[in-house]
Amino acid sequence: MYLMRLPYFSLCFAIVIFVLSSCASNPYAVTNKAYKKQTKQLAKAIRQTPVQPLPEEWVGTTNFGLRKPNYVVIHHTAQNSTEQTLKTFTLPRTQVSAHYVIGRDGKIYHMLNDYLRAWHGGSSRWGNATDINSSSIGIELDNNGFDAFAEPQISSLLQVLAELKKTHGIPAANFIGHSDIAPGRKVDPNANFPWKRLADSGFGLWPDLVLDSVPATFNPTEALRIIGYDVRNVDSAIRSFKLHFIQTDLSPMLNEYDKQLLYNLYKKYL
Ligand SMILES: [Zn+2]
């Protein structure tokens, strides 16, 4: 009897050790499980035949696919480490998340399926789109809010952007920053972010090197609005525009050069 039971206990012991060690090696084993459970619930909601209050007949079409993200919004975390951000995004009470987090060392963490809605934009607006979370991918770069962005981090970001652009057919103009969609509320990514380098690779638009003089009829507020900025507070819109395209001066004023640059850029959005 004793001999018979020994292997059983050994097996139990081995299982306990395995579970403990896998938890120890992956501190996110529990939240990964929660992720799976939540995606299952969403899949169930999608499978359901819609129940409408109208007296209508359900005839399921055979022709459909998943909605695709059409924007990429870039952030800095304003935190001290990638670990801190991963923790923030796996605590339900924070109610914030992103699809990707990229460390200073270039390590890429994928936190949410691209087809699902992350909570990264908050109250934001770009053009007439107000639910940016529903139509975008959020990418967080580990950065305390002031530091320069390390080369391995930007290099990994460019790889992720290339993949997203190819997979989802995202237009170049739709690679934007959190500050672009939330003027007066957000200032990320910080002024060290290499927007021109991104634009040179096809992610975002950038003004030409040679700028024309500005016609007397040019209306800067109108131009900012056409690019996509929320101009309900013009000073905030100018600050966001300058954080992205000027970077060396963030005052809410447009000098002649700023206006030329804005004029040149806005014509690319017409
Ligand atoms: Zn942000």
Residues whose N, C-alpha, C, O or C-beta is under 5 A from the ligand:
A	BS01	ZN	H75 H76 H120 H178 D188
